[in-house]
Amino acid sequence: QTLLCYGAATALSPRCFAEHAPWVFEFMHEATDLLLSACDEPGKAGTPSLELVAMGLSTLTAFAGTELGVDGLLRRGRHWIARFASADGCVGPSWDPKSSMFENIRLTWLAACALRPVCRPRDDGGYAEFAKELAGTLAKAGLGGCLREVAPPIECFLGVPEPHPGRQVAVVRPSEIGGSMGRGLFTATTGCPAPLEFLRDPSFGADGFISGDVSERMWEKHEKGHEYIVMVVFGPWFRDEFSSGDNFGRLRPVSAALPRWLRDGKCTQKIGWDETEGEYTLTTDGRDAFVTRDDAGNPAAMANDALFGTGATEAEYNSEDRKHNNLVMVPCARPAAHDPDKVEFTSIWVYPRLGWNWDSLQELTLGYGWEPP
């Protein structure tokens, strides 16, 4: 019964359910705390306990930094799980050649999901040490030898997009938070809205594209168009318009495609992995930003930031963004303009946030990132 409740709570894990289904958070928090207290010594923990704690921690990461007591419980649980990692990178029983790959990798996989950071690998819960030990086990299971490819962070400051958005088209209307133009983006009916693409303004740079240096200069001098600059950045998710078949147009984890594209030399841009930040980064090629159109025919650009001008710190902004902005940015992969057999990331879409309540009419808002006062 406990396992079934854990499964149900895991399925309902998005952060927004803390408000609409508080039992999810309360149950996972109390049950995980109880299991850790009952199995405080490694010798007292069996496979079911490890499995349940790993599932609980994976769900509770969605509430890190916002709910009282979660961060401490995550540190405690991650330390506890890391104690079960063996020299060959397994969590729980050692690798058994007679067992199936699923049986050998299951606990290790769950532990990887539990130990991974929500945003960046800065926690002290044993993640870095465990990541090194895990490489051999993953390679033995045929899953590759890199933790970031199979258990990457589930979220960054961009937020988690809804993989099955609706089809309703948002409308531009007057908005109280619309700045000098007084306009914003709104749902026309109840239900999840459709994703939208930022359309480039070809009057800037090279068909709308500008370099990072030009972007910084425009912001510093408040040049025309500076408020409509969009950076091409990576998160854990992307929209795939490069692959054919069922994957075309789908939201996919970056880890499902980008590592392979990089190995096969498919990417026209210089993309690297930042170990400190725990994310992929795009090396400037003159197209690491673009200016989006400032007109109602480009509805994505009409979305206001609900936190603009609130005076929040960066940490406060990233935390509050999940509660107040219902759209998130997603990079898009497409065939390269000059070589359609290769891929490039030159577009940004906005998607509805996963777990948001769309039962009422509301303004669509998007976090553009923290800016110092």
Summary of the structure (lengths in Angstrom):
residues: 373
radius of gyration: 21.9
end to end distance: 50.9
largest distance: 68.4
contacts: 1165
relative contact order: 0.13
helix: 38%
strand: 20%
